[in-house]
Amino acid sequence: MSLHVVQLLRGLMGLTRRLPMQRAKMHSKPPREELGTMDVAVGLTACFLCCLLPSGWVLSHLESYKKRE
């Protein structure tokens, strides 16, 4: 590499060191109430219905999508 490229890369690295870094201000606490079995079951069922059911329907009807009409 030429000397100019090396100096350019060093200059760019110096700029990135001086930029302020944004950090997420997250604080977690223990839950107020423990999740019950029914709460977990309802949550998992909702995730299944919202995410996996539509994608399964599309995959099961893939052959009809391939046909040209």
mmCIF file as Biopython writes it, N, C-alpha, C and O atoms, coordinates in Angstrom:
data_model
#
loop_
_atom_site.group_PDB
_atom_site.id
_atom_site.type_symbol
_atom_site.label_atom_id
_atom_site.label_alt_id
_atom_site.label_comp_id
_atom_site.label_asym_id
_atom_site.label_entity_id
_atom_site.label_seq_id
_atom_site.pdbx_PDB_ins_code
_atom_site.Cartn_x
_atom_site.Cartn_y
_atom_site.Cartn_z
_atom_site.occupancy
_atom_site.B_iso_or_equiv
_atom_site.auth_seq_id
_atom_site.auth_asym_id
_atom_site.pdbx_PDB_model_num
ATOM 1   N N  . MET A ? 1  ? 0.841   -1.176  0.000   1.0 0.0 1  A 1 
ATOM 2   C CA . MET A ? 1  ? 0.000   0.000   0.000   1.0 0.0 1  A 1 
ATOM 3   C C  . MET A ? 1  ? 0.886   1.239   0.000   1.0 0.0 1  A 1 
ATOM 4   O O  . MET A ? 1  ? 1.978   1.261   0.568   1.0 0.0 1  A 1 
ATOM 5   N N  . SER A ? 2  ? 0.386   2.228   -0.637  1.0 0.0 2  A 1 
ATOM 6   C CA . SER A ? 2  ? 1.181   3.451   -0.698  1.0 0.0 2  A 1 
ATOM 7   C C  . SER A ? 2  ? 1.068   4.230   0.609   1.0 0.0 2  A 1 
ATOM 8   O O  . SER A ? 2  ? 0.204   3.957   1.442   1.0 0.0 2  A 1 
ATOM 9   N N  . LEU A ? 3  ? 1.928   5.170   0.760   1.0 0.0 3  A 1 
ATOM 10  C CA . LEU A ? 3  ? 1.976   5.985   1.963   1.0 0.0 3  A 1 
ATOM 11  C C  . LEU A ? 3  ? 0.707   6.820   2.123   1.0 0.0 3  A 1 
ATOM 12  O O  . LEU A ? 3  ? 0.249   7.048   3.243   1.0 0.0 3  A 1 
ATOM 13  N N  . HIS A ? 4  ? 0.142   7.272   1.011   1.0 0.0 4  A 1 
ATOM 14  C CA . HIS A ? 4  ? -1.073  8.084   1.070   1.0 0.0 4  A 1 
ATOM 15  C C  . HIS A ? 4  ? -2.268  7.276   1.585   1.0 0.0 4  A 1 
ATOM 16  O O  . HIS A ? 4  ? -3.088  7.785   2.350   1.0 0.0 4  A 1 
ATOM 17  N N  . VAL A ? 5  ? -2.355  6.037   1.165   1.0 0.0 5  A 1 
ATOM 18  C CA . VAL A ? 5  ? -3.458  5.185   1.612   1.0 0.0 5  A 1 
ATOM 19  C C  . VAL A ? 5  ? -3.342  4.929   3.114   1.0 0.0 5  A 1 
ATOM 20  O O  . VAL A ? 5  ? -4.341  4.962   3.832   1.0 0.0 5  A 1 
ATOM 21  N N  . VAL A ? 6  ? -2.139  4.677   3.580   1.0 0.0 6  A 1 
ATOM 22  C CA . VAL A ? 6  ? -1.911  4.432   5.001   1.0 0.0 6  A 1 
ATOM 23  C C  . VAL A ? 6  ? -2.284  5.664   5.822   1.0 0.0 6  A 1 
ATOM 24  O O  . VAL A ? 6  ? -2.931  5.546   6.863   1.0 0.0 6  A 1 
ATOM 25  N N  . GLN A ? 7  ? -1.878  6.837   5.359   1.0 0.0 7  A 1 
ATOM 26  C CA . GLN A ? 7  ? -2.205  8.067   6.077   1.0 0.0 7  A 1 
ATOM 27  C C  . GLN A ? 7  ? -3.715  8.326   6.062   1.0 0.0 7  A 1 
ATOM 28  O O  . GLN A ? 7  ? -4.278  8.790   7.054   1.0 0.0 7  A 1 
ATOM 29  N N  . LEU A ? 8  ? -4.357  8.030   4.950   1.0 0.0 8  A 1 
ATOM 30  C CA . LEU A ? 8  ? -5.805  8.205   4.857   1.0 0.0 8  A 1 
ATOM 31  C C  . LEU A ? 8  ? -6.527  7.291   5.835   1.0 0.0 8  A 1 
ATOM 32  O O  . LEU A ? 8  ? -7.455  7.720   6.520   1.0 0.0 8  A 1 
ATOM 33  N N  . LEU A ? 9  ? -6.104  6.035   5.902   1.0 0.0 9  A 1 
ATOM 34  C CA . LEU A ? 9  ? -6.737  5.090   6.830   1.0 0.0 9  A 1 
ATOM 35  C C  . LEU A ? 9  ? -6.510  5.498   8.281   1.0 0.0 9  A 1 
ATOM 36  O O  . LEU A ? 9  ? -7.414  5.371   9.107   1.0 0.0 9  A 1 
ATOM 37  N N  . ARG A ? 10 ? -5.323  5.982   8.598   1.0 0.0 10 A 1 
ATOM 38  C CA . ARG A ? 10 ? -5.048  6.449   9.965   1.0 0.0 10 A 1 
ATOM 39  C C  . ARG A ? 10 ? -5.927  7.653   10.314  1.0 0.0 10 A 1 
ATOM 40  O O  . ARG A ? 10 ? -6.423  7.758   11.435  1.0 0.0 10 A 1 
ATOM 41  N N  . GLY A ? 11 ? -6.116  8.554   9.357   1.0 0.0 11 A 1 
ATOM 42  C CA . GLY A ? 11 ? -6.961  9.713   9.590   1.0 0.0 11 A 1 
ATOM 43  C C  . GLY A ? 11 ? -8.411  9.321   9.817   1.0 0.0 11 A 1 
ATOM 44  O O  . GLY A ? 11 ? -9.087  9.881   10.680  1.0 0.0 11 A 1 
ATOM 45  N N  . LEU A ? 12 ? -8.883  8.354   9.037   1.0 0.0 12 A 1 
ATOM 46  C CA . LEU A ? 12 ? -10.263 7.891   9.216   1.0 0.0 12 A 1 
ATOM 47  C C  . LEU A ? 12 ? -10.448 7.188   10.554  1.0 0.0 12 A 1 
ATOM 48  O O  . LEU A ? 12 ? -11.481 7.346   11.204  1.0 0.0 12 A 1 
ATOM 49  N N  . MET A ? 13 ? -9.462  6.422   10.960  1.0 0.0 13 A 1 
ATOM 50  C CA . MET A ? 13 ? -9.554  5.741   12.255  1.0 0.0 13 A 1 
ATOM 51  C C  . MET A ? 13 ? -9.554  6.749   13.393  1.0 0.0 13 A 1 
ATOM 52  O O  . MET A ? 13 ? -10.231 6.542   14.400  1.0 0.0 13 A 1 
ATOM 53  N N  . GLY A ? 14 ? -8.806  7.835   13.249  1.0 0.0 14 A 1 
ATOM 54  C CA . GLY A ? 14 ? -8.788  8.873   14.268  1.0 0.0 14 A 1 
ATOM 55  C C  . GLY A ? 14 ? -10.136 9.559   14.391  1.0 0.0 14 A 1 
ATOM 56  O O  . GLY A ? 14 ? -10.552 9.930   15.488  1.0 0.0 14 A 1 
ATOM 57  N N  . LEU A ? 15 ? -10.827 9.731   13.251  1.0 0.0 15 A 1 
ATOM 58  C CA . LEU A ? 15 ? -12.156 10.342  13.289  1.0 0.0 15 A 1 
ATOM 59  C C  . LEU A ? 15 ? -13.162 9.463   14.011  1.0 0.0 15 A 1 
ATOM 60  O O  . LEU A ? 15 ? -14.014 9.964   14.744  1.0 0.0 15 A 1 
ATOM 61  N N  . THR A ? 16 ? -13.070 8.179   13.813  1.0 0.0 16 A 1 
ATOM 62  C CA . THR A ? 16 ? -14.039 7.289   14.455  1.0 0.0 16 A 1 
ATOM 63  C C  . THR A ? 16 ? -13.819 7.209   15.953  1.0 0.0 16 A 1 
ATOM 64  O O  . THR A ? 16 ? -14.767 6.965   16.700  1.0 0.0 16 A 1 
ATOM 65  N N  . ARG A ? 17 ? -12.601 7.407   16.407  1.0 0.0 17 A 1 
ATOM 66  C CA . ARG A ? 17 ? -12.336 7.370   17.843  1.0 0.0 17 A 1 
ATOM 67  C C  . ARG A ? 17 ? -12.912 8.593   18.549  1.0 0.0 17 A 1 
ATOM 68  O O  . ARG A ? 17 ? -13.277 8.520   19.723  1.0 0.0 17 A 1 
ATOM 69  N N  . ARG A ? 18 ? -12.995 9.719   17.838  1.0 0.0 18 A 1 
ATOM 70  C CA . ARG A ? 18 ? -13.469 10.953  18.451  1.0 0.0 18 A 1 
ATOM 71  C C  . ARG A ? 18 ? -14.986 11.090  18.426  1.0 0.0 18 A 1 
ATOM 72  O O  . ARG A ? 18 ? -15.533 11.949  19.117  1.0 0.0 18 A 1 
ATOM 73  N N  . LEU A ? 19 ? -15.679 10.258  17.641  1.0 0.0 19 A 1 
ATOM 74  C CA . LEU A ? 19 ? -17.137 10.351  17.569  1.0 0.0 19 A 1 
ATOM 75  C C  . LEU A ? 19 ? -17.759 9.867   18.871  1.0 0.0 19 A 1 
ATOM 76  O O  . LEU A ? 19 ? -17.279 8.897   19.457  1.0 0.0 19 A 1 
ATOM 77  N N  . PRO A ? 20 ? -18.820 10.528  19.335  1.0 0.0 20 A 1 
ATOM 78  C CA . PRO A ? 20 ? -19.465 10.056  20.562  1.0 0.0 20 A 1 
ATOM 79  C C  . PRO A ? 20 ? -20.181 8.729   20.311  1.0 0.0 20 A 1 
ATOM 80  O O  . PRO A ? 20 ? -20.857 8.556   19.297  1.0 0.0 20 A 1 
ATOM 81  N N  . MET A ? 21 ? -20.024 7.818   21.230  1.0 0.0 21 A 1 
ATOM 82  C CA . MET A ? 21 ? -20.649 6.523   21.092  1.0 0.0 21 A 1 
ATOM 83  C C  . MET A ? 21 ? -21.996 6.527   21.800  1.0 0.0 21 A 1 
ATOM 84  O O  . MET A ? 21 ? -22.093 6.900   22.969  1.0 0.0 21 A 1 
ATOM 85  N N  . GLN A ? 22 ? -23.025 6.114   21.088  1.0 0.0 22 A 1 
ATOM 86  C CA . GLN A ? 22 ? -24.343 6.057   21.683  1.0 0.0 22 A 1 
ATOM 87  C C  . GLN A ? 22 ? -24.527 4.717   22.368  1.0 0.0 22 A 1 
ATOM 88  O O  . GLN A ? 22 ? -24.306 3.665   21.769  1.0 0.0 22 A 1 
ATOM 89  N N  . ARG A ? 23 ? -24.927 4.761   23.603  1.0 0.0 23 A 1 
ATOM 90  C CA . ARG A ? 23 ? -25.158 3.538   24.350  1.0 0.0 23 A 1 
ATOM 91  C C  . ARG A ? 23 ? -26.608 3.495   24.792  1.0 0.0 23 A 1 
ATOM 92  O O  . ARG A ? 23 ? -27.202 4.517   25.137  1.0 0.0 23 A 1 
ATOM 93  N N  . ALA A ? 24 ? -27.156 2.319   24.776  1.0 0.0 24 A 1 
ATOM 94  C CA . ALA A ? 24 ? -28.539 2.162   25.213  1.0 0.0 24 A 1 
ATOM 95  C C  . ALA A ? 24 ? -28.583 2.243   26.731  1.0 0.0 24 A 1 
ATOM 96  O O  . ALA A ? 24 ? -27.766 1.639   27.426  1.0 0.0 24 A 1 
ATOM 97  N N  . LYS A ? 25 ? -29.535 2.988   27.222  1.0 0.0 25 A 1 
ATOM 98  C CA . LYS A ? 25 ? -29.694 3.122   28.669  1.0 0.0 25 A 1 
ATOM 99  C C  . LYS A ? 25 ? -30.808 2.177   29.107  1.0 0.0 25 A 1 
ATOM 100 O O  . LYS A ? 25 ? -31.972 2.565   29.210  1.0 0.0 25 A 1 
ATOM 101 N N  . MET A ? 26 ? -30.434 0.958   29.357  1.0 0.0 26 A 1 
ATOM 102 C CA . MET A ? 26 ? -31.412 -0.050  29.739  1.0 0.0 26 A 1 
ATOM 103 C C  . MET A ? 26 ? -31.140 -0.503  31.157  1.0 0.0 26 A 1 
ATOM 104 O O  . MET A ? 26 ? -30.002 -0.803  31.521  1.0 0.0 26 A 1 
ATOM 105 N N  . HIS A ? 27 ? -32.166 -0.549  31.933  1.0 0.0 27 A 1 
ATOM 106 C CA . HIS A ? 27 ? -32.074 -1.036  33.300  1.0 0.0 27 A 1 
ATOM 107 C C  . HIS A ? 27 ? -33.169 -2.063  33.484  1.0 0.0 27 A 1 
ATOM 108 O O  . HIS A ? 27 ? -34.328 -1.803  33.164  1.0 0.0 27 A 1 
ATOM 109 N N  . SER A ? 28 ? -32.820 -3.207  33.988  1.0 0.0 28 A 1 
ATOM 110 C CA . SER A ? 28 ? -33.835 -4.234  34.183  1.0 0.0 28 A 1 
ATOM 111 C C  . SER A ? 28 ? -34.029 -4.491  35.664  1.0 0.0 28 A 1 
ATOM 112 O O  . SER A ? 28 ? -33.112 -4.354  36.474  1.0 0.0 28 A 1 
ATOM 113 N N  . LYS A ? 29 ? -35.234 -4.861  35.981  1.0 0.0 29 A 1 
ATOM 114 C CA . LYS A ? 29 ? -35.591 -5.199  37.353  1.0 0.0 29 A 1 
ATOM 115 C C  . LYS A ? 29 ? -36.228 -6.580  37.331  1.0 0.0 29 A 1 
ATOM 116 O O  . LYS A ? 29 ? -36.667 -7.044  36.279  1.0 0.0 29 A 1 
ATOM 117 N N  . PRO A ? 30 ? -36.280 -7.222  38.452  1.0 0.0 30 A 1 
ATOM 118 C CA . PRO A ? 30 ? -36.991 -8.499  38.484  1.0 0.0 30 A 1 
ATOM 119 C C  . PRO A ? 30 ? -38.483 -8.276  38.233  1.0 0.0 30 A 1 
ATOM 120 O O  . PRO A ? 30 ? -39.001 -7.205  38.547  1.0 0.0 30 A 1 
ATOM 121 N N  . PRO A ? 31 ? -39.169 -9.248  37.683  1.0 0.0 31 A 1 
ATOM 122 C CA . PRO A ? 31 ? -40.592 -9.067  37.388  1.0 0.0 31 A 1 
ATOM 123 C C  . PRO A ? 31 ? -41.416 -8.887  38.664  1.0 0.0 31 A 1 
ATOM 124 O O  . PRO A ? 31 ? -41.098 -9.446  39.713  1.0 0.0 31 A 1 
ATOM 125 N N  . ARG A ? 32 ? -42.478 -8.096  38.547  1.0 0.0 32 A 1 
ATOM 126 C CA . ARG A ? 32 ? -43.352 -7.884  39.702  1.0 0.0 32 A 1 
ATOM 127 C C  . ARG A ? 32 ? -44.104 -9.161  40.049  1.0 0.0 32 A 1 
ATOM 128 O O  . ARG A ? 32 ? -44.287 -9.489  41.221  1.0 0.0 32 A 1 
ATOM 129 N N  . GLU A ? 33 ? -44.540 -9.881  39.005  1.0 0.0 33 A 1 
ATOM 130 C CA . GLU A ? 33 ? -45.268 -11.136 39.204  1.0 0.0 33 A 1 
ATOM 131 C C  . GLU A ? 33 ? -44.606 -12.223 38.362  1.0 0.0 33 A 1 
ATOM 132 O O  . GLU A ? 33 ? -44.118 -11.961 37.263  1.0 0.0 33 A 1 
ATOM 133 N N  . GLU A ? 34 ? -44.598 -13.410 38.876  1.0 0.0 34 A 1 
ATOM 134 C CA . GLU A ? 34 ? -44.090 -14.538 38.110  1.0 0.0 34 A 1 
ATOM 135 C C  . GLU A ? 34 ? -45.115 -14.916 37.039  1.0 0.0 34 A 1 
ATOM 136 O O  . GLU A ? 34 ? -46.321 -14.814 37.260  1.0 0.0 34 A 1 
ATOM 137 N N  . LEU A ? 35 ? -44.621 -15.355 35.874  1.0 0.0 35 A 1 
ATOM 138 C CA . LEU A ? 35 ? -45.527 -15.804 34.826  1.0 0.0 35 A 1 
ATOM 139 C C  . LEU A ? 35 ? -46.035 -17.193 35.161  1.0 0.0 35 A 1 
ATOM 140 O O  . LEU A ? 35 ? -45.268 -18.085 35.524  1.0 0.0 35 A 1 
ATOM 141 N N  . GLY A ? 36 ? -47.323 -17.353 35.035  1.0 0.0 36 A 1 
ATOM 142 C CA . GLY A ? 36 ? -47.924 -18.650 35.296  1.0 0.0 36 A 1 
ATOM 143 C C  . GLY A ? 36 ? -47.882 -19.532 34.063  1.0 0.0 36 A 1 
ATOM 144 O O  . GLY A ? 36 ? -47.487 -19.098 32.981  1.0 0.0 36 A 1 
ATOM 145 N N  . THR A ? 37 ? -48.291 -20.765 34.244  1.0 0.0 37 A 1 
ATOM 146 C CA . THR A ? 37 ? -48.301 -21.723 33.140  1.0 0.0 37 A 1 
ATOM 147 C C  . THR A ? 37 ? -49.283 -21.286 32.063  1.0 0.0 37 A 1 
ATOM 148 O O  . THR A ? 37 ? -48.998 -21.415 30.873  1.0 0.0 37 A 1 
ATOM 149 N N  . MET A ? 38 ? -50.425 -20.777 32.471  1.0 0.0 38 A 1 
ATOM 150 C CA . MET A ? 38 ? -51.425 -20.338 31.500  1.0 0.0 38 A 1 
ATOM 151 C C  . MET A ? 38 ? -50.926 -19.132 30.700  1.0 0.0 38 A 1 
ATOM 152 O O  . MET A ? 38 ? -51.182 -19.040 29.500  1.0 0.0 38 A 1 
ATOM 153 N N  . ASP A ? 39 ? -50.221 -18.216 31.349  1.0 0.0 39 A 1 
ATOM 154 C CA . ASP A ? 39 ? -49.666 -17.056 30.643  1.0 0.0 39 A 1 
ATOM 155 C C  . ASP A ? 39 ? -48.668 -17.491 29.572  1.0 0.0 39 A 1 
ATOM 156 O O  . ASP A ? 39 ? -48.677 -16.977 28.453  1.0 0.0 39 A 1 
ATOM 157 N N  . VAL A ? 40 ? -47.818 -18.434 29.924  1.0 0.0 40 A 1 
ATOM 158 C CA . VAL A ? 40 ? -46.822 -18.930 28.969  1.0 0.0 40 A 1 
ATOM 159 C C  . VAL A ? 40 ? -47.508 -19.659 27.817  1.0 0.0 40 A 1 
ATOM 160 O O  . VAL A ? 40 ? -47.118 -19.498 26.661  1.0 0.0 40 A 1 
ATOM 161 N N  . ALA A ? 41 ? -48.526 -20.456 28.127  1.0 0.0 41 A 1 
ATOM 162 C CA . ALA A ? 41 ? -49.244 -21.193 27.084  1.0 0.0 41 A 1 
ATOM 163 C C  . ALA A ? 41 ? -49.939 -20.235 26.125  1.0 0.0 41 A 1 
ATOM 164 O O  . ALA A ? 41 ? -49.902 -20.444 24.912  1.0 0.0 41 A 1 
ATOM 165 N N  . VAL A ? 42 ? -50.565 -19.199 26.643  1.0 0.0 42 A 1 
ATOM 166 C CA . VAL A ? 42 ? -51.244 -18.227 25.777  1.0 0.0 42 A 1 
ATOM 167 C C  . VAL A ? 42 ? -50.228 -17.498 24.914  1.0 0.0 42 A 1 
ATOM 168 O O  . VAL A ? 42 ? -50.479 -17.282 23.729  1.0 0.0 42 A 1 
ATOM 169 N N  . GLY A ? 43 ? -49.099 -17.117 25.467  1.0 0.0 43 A 1 
ATOM 170 C CA . GLY A ? 43 ? -48.065 -16.423 24.702  1.0 0.0 43 A 1 
ATOM 171 C C  . GLY A ? 43 ? -47.490 -17.282 23.589  1.0 0.0 43 A 1 
ATOM 172 O O  . GLY A ? 43 ? -47.321 -16.812 22.464  1.0 0.0 43 A 1 
ATOM 173 N N  . LEU A ? 44 ? -47.190 -18.526 23.892  1.0 0.0 44 A 1 
ATOM 174 C CA . LEU A ? 44 ? -46.639 -19.418 22.865  1.0 0.0 44 A 1 
ATOM 175 C C  . LEU A ? 44 ? -47.662 -19.722 21.778  1.0 0.0 44 A 1 
ATOM 176 O O  . LEU A ? 44 ? -47.308 -19.819 20.603  1.0 0.0 44 A 1 
ATOM 177 N N  . THR A ? 45 ? -48.926 -19.872 22.160  1.0 0.0 45 A 1 
ATOM 178 C CA . THR A ? 45 ? -49.977 -20.115 21.177  1.0 0.0 45 A 1 
ATOM 179 C C  . THR A ? 45 ? -50.145 -18.909 20.261  1.0 0.0 45 A 1 
ATOM 180 O O  . THR A ? 45 ? -50.318 -19.067 19.053  1.0 0.0 45 A 1 
ATOM 181 N N  . ALA A ? 46 ? -50.097 -17.715 20.824  1.0 0.0 46 A 1 
ATOM 182 C CA . ALA A ? 46 ? -50.212 -16.504 20.001  1.0 0.0 46 A 1 
ATOM 183 C C  . ALA A ? 46 ? -49.043 -16.393 19.027  1.0 0.0 46 A 1 
ATOM 184 O O  . ALA A ? 46 ? -49.238 -16.034 17.865  1.0 0.0 46 A 1 
ATOM 185 N N  . CYS A ? 47 ? -47.838 -16.697 19.487  1.0 0.0 47 A 1 
ATOM 186 C CA . CYS A ? 47 ? -46.672 -16.667 18.595  1.0 0.0 47 A 1 
ATOM 187 C C  . CYS A ? 47 ? -46.814 -17.691 17.473  1.0 0.0 47 A 1 
ATOM 188 O O  . CYS A ? 47 ? -46.485 -17.411 16.320  1.0 0.0 47 A 1 
ATOM 189 N N  . PHE A ? 48 ? -47.300 -18.864 17.816  1.0 0.0 48 A 1 
ATOM 190 C CA . PHE A ? 48 ? -47.489 -19.905 16.808  1.0 0.0 48 A 1 
ATOM 191 C C  . PHE A ? 48 ? -48.505 -19.455 15.765  1.0 0.0 48 A 1 
ATOM 192 O O  . PHE A ? 48 ? -48.265 -19.581 14.564  1.0 0.0 48 A 1 
ATOM 193 N N  . LEU A ? 49 ? -49.636 -18.933 16.224  1.0 0.0 49 A 1 
ATOM 194 C CA . LEU A ? 49 ? -50.684 -18.537 15.288  1.0 0.0 49 A 1 
ATOM 195 C C  . LEU A ? 49 ? -50.268 -17.371 14.403  1.0 0.0 49 A 1 
ATOM 196 O O  . LEU A ? 49 ? -50.622 -17.331 13.225  1.0 0.0 49 A 1 
ATOM 197 N N  . CYS A ? 50 ? -49.525 -16.431 14.954  1.0 0.0 50 A 1 
ATOM 198 C CA . CYS A ? 50 ? -49.144 -15.236 14.186  1.0 0.0 50 A 1 
ATOM 199 C C  . CYS A ? 50 ? -47.984 -15.477 13.237  1.0 0.0 50 A 1 
ATOM 200 O O  . CYS A ? 50 ? -47.939 -14.868 12.168  1.0 0.0 50 A 1 
ATOM 201 N N  . CYS A ? 51 ? -47.057 -16.335 13.584  1.0 0.0 51 A 1 
ATOM 202 C CA . CYS A ? 51 ? -45.836 -16.490 12.779  1.0 0.0 51 A 1 
ATOM 203 C C  . CYS A ? 51 ? -45.816 -17.782 11.967  1.0 0.0 51 A 1 
ATOM 204 O O  . CYS A ? 51 ? -45.571 -17.758 10.761  1.0 0.0 51 A 1 
ATOM 205 N N  . LEU A ? 52 ? -46.068 -18.885 12.619  1.0 0.0 52 A 1 
ATOM 206 C CA . LEU A ? 52 ? -45.874 -20.167 11.949  1.0 0.0 52 A 1 
ATOM 207 C C  . LEU A ? 52 ? -47.061 -20.593 11.099  1.0 0.0 52 A 1 
ATOM 208 O O  . LEU A ? 52 ? -46.876 -21.255 10.078  1.0 0.0 52 A 1 
ATOM 209 N N  . LEU A ? 53 ? -48.254 -20.234 11.489  1.0 0.0 53 A 1 
ATOM 210 C CA . LEU A ? 53 ? -49.433 -20.664 10.737  1.0 0.0 53 A 1 
ATOM 211 C C  . LEU A ? 53 ? -49.482 -20.059 9.331   1.0 0.0 53 A 1 
ATOM 212 O O  . LEU A ? 53 ? -49.700 -20.804 8.376   1.0 0.0 53 A 1 
ATOM 213 N N  . PRO A ? 54 ? -49.290 -18.743 9.153   1.0 0.0 54 A 1 
ATOM 214 C CA . PRO A ? 54 ? -49.299 -18.199 7.780   1.0 0.0 54 A 1 
ATOM 215 C C  . PRO A ? 54 ? -48.188 -18.762 6.894   1.0 0.0 54 A 1 
ATOM 216 O O  . PRO A ? 54 ? -48.414 -19.052 5.719   1.0 0.0 54 A 1 
ATOM 217 N N  . SER A ? 55 ? -47.002 -18.915 7.451   1.0 0.0 55 A 1 
ATOM 218 C CA . SER A ? 55 ? -45.911 -19.445 6.626   1.0 0.0 55 A 1 
ATOM 219 C C  . SER A ? 55 ? -46.166 -20.902 6.268   1.0 0.0 55 A 1 
ATOM 220 O O  . SER A ? 55 ? -45.814 -21.334 5.171   1.0 0.0 55 A 1 
ATOM 221 N N  . GLY A ? 56 ? -46.766 -21.661 7.167   1.0 0.0 56 A 1 
ATOM 222 C CA . GLY A ? 56 ? -47.123 -23.041 6.844   1.0 0.0 56 A 1 
ATOM 223 C C  . GLY A ? 56 ? -48.182 -23.118 5.767   1.0 0.0 56 A 1 
ATOM 224 O O  . GLY A ? 56 ? -48.137 -24.003 4.912   1.0 0.0 56 A 1 
ATOM 225 N N  . TRP A ? 57 ? -49.143 -22.195 5.799   1.0 0.0 57 A 1 
ATOM 226 C CA . TRP A ? 57 ? -50.194 -22.179 4.779   1.0 0.0 57 A 1 
ATOM 227 C C  . TRP A ? 57 ? -49.594 -21.867 3.418   1.0 0.0 57 A 1 
ATOM 228 O O  . TRP A ? 57 ? -49.963 -22.491 2.423   1.0 0.0 57 A 1 
ATOM 229 N N  . VAL A ? 58 ? -48.673 -20.912 3.360   1.0 0.0 58 A 1 
ATOM 230 C CA . VAL A ? 58 ? -48.040 -20.561 2.090   1.0 0.0 58 A 1 
ATOM 231 C C  . VAL A ? 58 ? -47.232 -21.739 1.566   1.0 0.0 58 A 1 
ATOM 232 O O  . VAL A ? 58 ? -47.282 -22.042 0.374   1.0 0.0 58 A 1 
ATOM 233 N N  . LEU A ? 59 ? -46.491 -22.405 2.443   1.0 0.0 59 A 1 
ATOM 234 C CA . LEU A ? 59 ? -45.692 -23.551 1.995   1.0 0.0 59 A 1 
ATOM 235 C C  . LEU A ? 59 ? -46.567 -24.705 1.532   1.0 0.0 59 A 1 
ATOM 236 O O  . LEU A ? 59 ? -46.201 -25.418 0.598   1.0 0.0 59 A 1 
ATOM 237 N N  . SER A ? 60 ? -47.710 -24.900 2.166   1.0 0.0 60 A 1 
ATOM 238 C CA . SER A ? 60 ? -48.581 -26.005 1.749   1.0 0.0 60 A 1 
ATOM 239 C C  . SER A ? 60 ? -49.281 -25.708 0.428   1.0 0.0 60 A 1 
ATOM 240 O O  . SER A ? 60 ? -49.679 -26.644 -0.266  1.0 0.0 60 A 1 
ATOM 241 N N  . HIS A ? 61 ? -49.444 -24.449 0.059   1.0 0.0 61 A 1 
ATOM 242 C CA . HIS A ? 61 ? -50.085 -24.076 -1.196  1.0 0.0 61 A 1 
ATOM 243 C C  . HIS A ? 61 ? -49.076 -23.595 -2.233  1.0 0.0 61 A 1 
ATOM 244 O O  . HIS A ? 61 ? -49.436 -22.872 -3.162  1.0 0.0 61 A 1 
ATOM 245 N N  . LEU A ? 62 ? -47.840 -23.985 -2.083  1.0 0.0 62 A 1 
ATOM 246 C CA . LEU A ? 62 ? -46.781 -23.523 -2.979  1.0 0.0 62 A 1 
ATOM 247 C C  . LEU A ? 62 ? -46.990 -23.990 -4.412  1.0 0.0 62 A 1 
ATOM 248 O O  . LEU A ? 62 ? -46.689 -23.257 -5.354  1.0 0.0 62 A 1 
ATOM 249 N N  . GLU A ? 63 ? -47.500 -25.198 -4.584  1.0 0.0 63 A 1 
ATOM 250 C CA . GLU A ? 63 ? -47.714 -25.727 -5.933  1.0 0.0 63 A 1 
ATOM 251 C C  . GLU A ? 63 ? -48.751 -24.897 -6.690  1.0 0.0 63 A 1 
ATOM 252 O O  . GLU A ? 63 ? -48.604 -24.679 -7.893  1.0 0.0 63 A 1 
ATOM 253 N N  . SER A ? 64 ? -49.782 -24.438 -6.012  1.0 0.0 64 A 1 
ATOM 254 C CA . SER A ? 64 ? -50.797 -23.631 -6.707  1.0 0.0 64 A 1 
ATOM 255 C C  . SER A ? 64 ? -50.239 -22.265 -7.074  1.0 0.0 64 A 1 
ATOM 256 O O  . SER A ? 64 ? -50.705 -21.660 -8.039  1.0 0.0 64 A 1 
ATOM 257 N N  . TYR A ? 65 ? -49.258 -21.760 -6.338  1.0 0.0 65 A 1 
ATOM 258 C CA . TYR A ? 65 ? -48.635 -20.494 -6.690  1.0 0.0 65 A 1 
ATOM 259 C C  . TYR A ? 65 ? -47.727 -20.635 -7.925  1.0 0.0 65 A 1 
ATOM 260 O O  . TYR A ? 65 ? -47.524 -19.672 -8.666  1.0 0.0 65 A 1 
ATOM 261 N N  . LYS A ? 66 ? -47.192 -21.824 -8.133  1.0 0.0 66 A 1 
ATOM 262 C CA . LYS A ? 66 ? -46.271 -22.032 -9.250  1.0 0.0 66 A 1 
ATOM 263 C C  . LYS A ? 66 ? -47.020 -22.109 -10.583 1.0 0.0 66 A 1 
ATOM 264 O O  . LYS A ? 66 ? -46.441 -21.817 -11.629 1.0 0.0 66 A 1 
ATOM 265 N N  . LYS A ? 67 ? -48.309 -22.501 -10.558 1.0 0.0 67 A 1 
ATOM 266 C CA . LYS A ? 67 ? -49.077 -22.653 -11.796 1.0 0.0 67 A 1 
ATOM 267 C C  . LYS A ? 67 ? -49.351 -21.279 -12.402 1.0 0.0 67 A 1 
ATOM 268 O O  . LYS A ? 67 ? -49.658 -20.312 -11.705 1.0 0.0 67 A 1 
ATOM 269 N N  . ARG A ? 68 ? -49.226 -21.235 -13.729 1.0 0.0 68 A 1 
ATOM 270 C CA . ARG A ? 68 ? -49.556 -19.998 -14.446 1.0 0.0 68 A 1 
ATOM 271 C C  . ARG A ? 68 ? -50.992 -20.123 -14.956 1.0 0.0 68 A 1 
ATOM 272 O O  . ARG A ? 68 ? -51.347 -21.101 -15.614 1.0 0.0 68 A 1 
ATOM 273 N N  . GLU A ? 69 ? -51.776 -19.157 -14.655 1.0 0.0 69 A 1 
ATOM 274 C CA . GLU A ? 69 ? -53.176 -19.191 -15.101 1.0 0.0 69 A 1 
ATOM 275 C C  . GLU A ? 69 ? -53.481 -18.034 -16.000 1.0 0.0 69 A 1 
ATOM 276 O O  . GLU A ? 69 ? -54.611 -17.899 -16.471 1.0 0.0 69 A 1 
#
